[in-house]
């Protein structure tokens, strides 16, 4: 599914430098041909004013996982790239501190469109968010 040969968590984490991912503290933790995992702190950067993990931060983590996974799955990364076209998220439980952990798995990898299932868990292993991301595969210019 994902083309991970020659890819490492360190290489993926290099993608986080100088953008929203670095600002939110998102860090990739595990890569395989079947899934991609990352974590994000629950702190002043990711909480809403009432002290809970902001739902938008969960969506950023979900879309990050799905988009990176999709770009690992394209047939030819030199001429194609994946871009998000639709995301949904069900916020099932809240988090107030520590880290949340996301896991992304493909539901369908097609030639022009991919769909990914992303689940986010708290430190107790309880699912706090279930998300689905649809990406379109476009030609690089």
C-alpha positions as CSV (number, residue, x, y, z in Angstrom):
1,X,0.0,0.0,0.0
2,X,2.4,2.7,1.2
3,X,5.8,2.9,-0.5
4,X,8.0,3.1,2.6
5,X,11.2,1.6,1.3
6,X,13.9,4.1,2.1
7,X,11.5,6.2,4.1
8,X,12.0,6.8,7.8
9,X,10.1,8.6,10.6
10,X,13.0,11.1,10.7
11,X,12.4,12.0,7.0
12,X,8.7,12.4,7.7
13,X,9.4,14.6,10.7
14,X,11.6,16.8,8.5
15,X,8.4,17.7,6.6
16,X,7.1,19.2,9.9
17,X,9.8,21.9,10.1
18,X,8.7,25.5,9.4
19,X,5.0,25.0,9.1
20,X,1.8,24.3,11.0
21,X,2.9,20.8,12.0
22,X,5.9,22.2,13.8
23,X,3.8,24.9,15.5
24,X,1.4,22.3,16.8
25,X,4.1,19.9,17.8
26,X,3.0,17.1,15.5
27,X,5.5,14.3,15.3
28,X,5.4,11.1,13.2
29,X,6.1,8.0,15.4
30,X,5.7,5.0,13.2
31,X,5.6,4.1,9.5
32,X,4.8,0.8,7.8
33,X,3.3,-0.3,4.4
34,X,-0.1,-0.6,6.1
35,X,-0.4,2.4,8.4
36,X,1.1,5.7,9.5
37,X,1.1,7.0,13.1
38,X,1.8,10.4,14.7
39,X,1.3,12.1,18.0
40,X,0.4,15.7,19.1
41,X,0.7,17.4,22.4
42,X,-2.4,18.6,24.2
43,X,-1.1,22.0,25.4
44,X,-1.5,25.7,25.0
45,X,-1.0,25.4,21.2
46,X,-3.8,22.8,20.7
47,X,-6.4,23.6,23.4
48,X,-9.5,25.7,23.0
49,X,-10.2,28.5,25.6
50,X,-12.0,26.0,27.9
51,X,-9.0,23.8,28.4
52,X,-10.0,21.0,26.1
53,X,-8.2,19.8,22.9
54,X,-9.5,21.9,20.1
55,X,-11.5,19.9,17.5
56,X,-9.6,21.8,14.8
57,X,-6.3,20.6,16.1
58,X,-7.6,17.0,15.9
59,X,-8.6,17.6,12.3
60,X,-5.1,19.0,11.5
61,X,-3.6,15.8,12.9
62,X,-6.0,13.7,10.9
63,X,-5.4,15.5,7.7
64,X,-1.7,15.5,8.2
65,X,-1.7,11.7,8.6
66,X,-4.0,11.1,5.6
67,X,-2.2,13.5,3.3
68,X,1.3,12.2,4.1
69,X,0.0,8.6,3.8
70,X,-1.6,9.4,0.4
71,X,1.6,10.9,-0.9
72,X,3.4,7.7,0.2
73,X,0.9,5.7,-1.8
74,X,0.9,7.5,-5.2
75,X,2.2,5.6,-8.1
76,X,4.8,8.1,-9.2
77,X,5.8,10.7,-6.6
78,X,7.8,12.6,-9.1
79,X,4.8,13.4,-11.3
80,X,1.8,13.1,-8.9
81,X,0.8,14.4,-5.5
82,X,-2.2,14.0,-3.2
83,X,-4.3,16.9,-2.1
84,X,-7.2,16.8,0.4
85,X,-10.7,17.4,-1.0
86,X,-12.9,16.4,2.0
87,X,-12.5,15.6,5.6
88,X,-14.9,14.8,8.4
89,X,-14.4,14.3,12.0
90,X,-16.5,13.0,14.9
91,X,-15.2,14.2,18.2
92,X,-16.1,11.4,20.6
93,X,-14.3,12.3,23.8
94,X,-12.1,15.2,25.0
95,X,-8.5,15.4,26.2
96,X,-7.0,18.0,28.6
97,X,-3.3,17.1,28.8
98,X,-0.6,14.8,27.6
99,X,-0.6,13.6,24.0
100,X,-3.0,12.3,21.5
101,X,-2.0,9.6,19.0
102,X,-3.3,9.2,15.5
103,X,-3.3,6.2,13.3
104,X,-4.1,6.3,9.6
105,X,-5.1,3.3,7.4
106,X,-6.3,3.3,3.8
107,X,-9.9,2.5,3.0
108,X,-9.4,2.7,-0.7
109,X,-6.4,3.6,-2.9
110,X,-7.5,4.3,-6.4
111,X,-5.7,5.8,-9.4
112,X,-7.3,9.3,-9.0
113,X,-8.8,9.2,-5.5
114,X,-7.9,7.8,-2.1
115,X,-9.9,7.5,1.1
116,X,-8.3,7.2,4.5
117,X,-9.6,6.2,8.0
118,X,-7.9,8.1,10.8
119,X,-8.5,7.4,14.4
120,X,-7.1,9.5,17.3
121,X,-6.7,8.1,20.8
122,X,-5.8,9.6,24.2
123,X,-3.1,8.3,26.4
124,X,-5.5,5.7,27.9
125,X,-6.1,4.2,24.4
126,X,-9.6,5.6,24.3
127,X,-10.7,6.9,20.9
128,X,-11.4,10.6,21.0
129,X,-11.9,11.3,17.3
130,X,-12.8,9.3,14.2
131,X,-12.1,10.9,10.9
132,X,-12.2,10.2,7.2
133,X,-10.1,12.0,4.5
134,X,-10.7,11.9,0.8
135,X,-7.8,13.0,-1.4
136,X,-7.5,13.7,-5.1
137,X,-4.4,12.6,-7.0
138,X,-3.2,15.5,-9.2
139,X,-0.3,15.9,-11.6
140,X,2.7,18.0,-10.4
141,X,3.4,21.0,-12.5
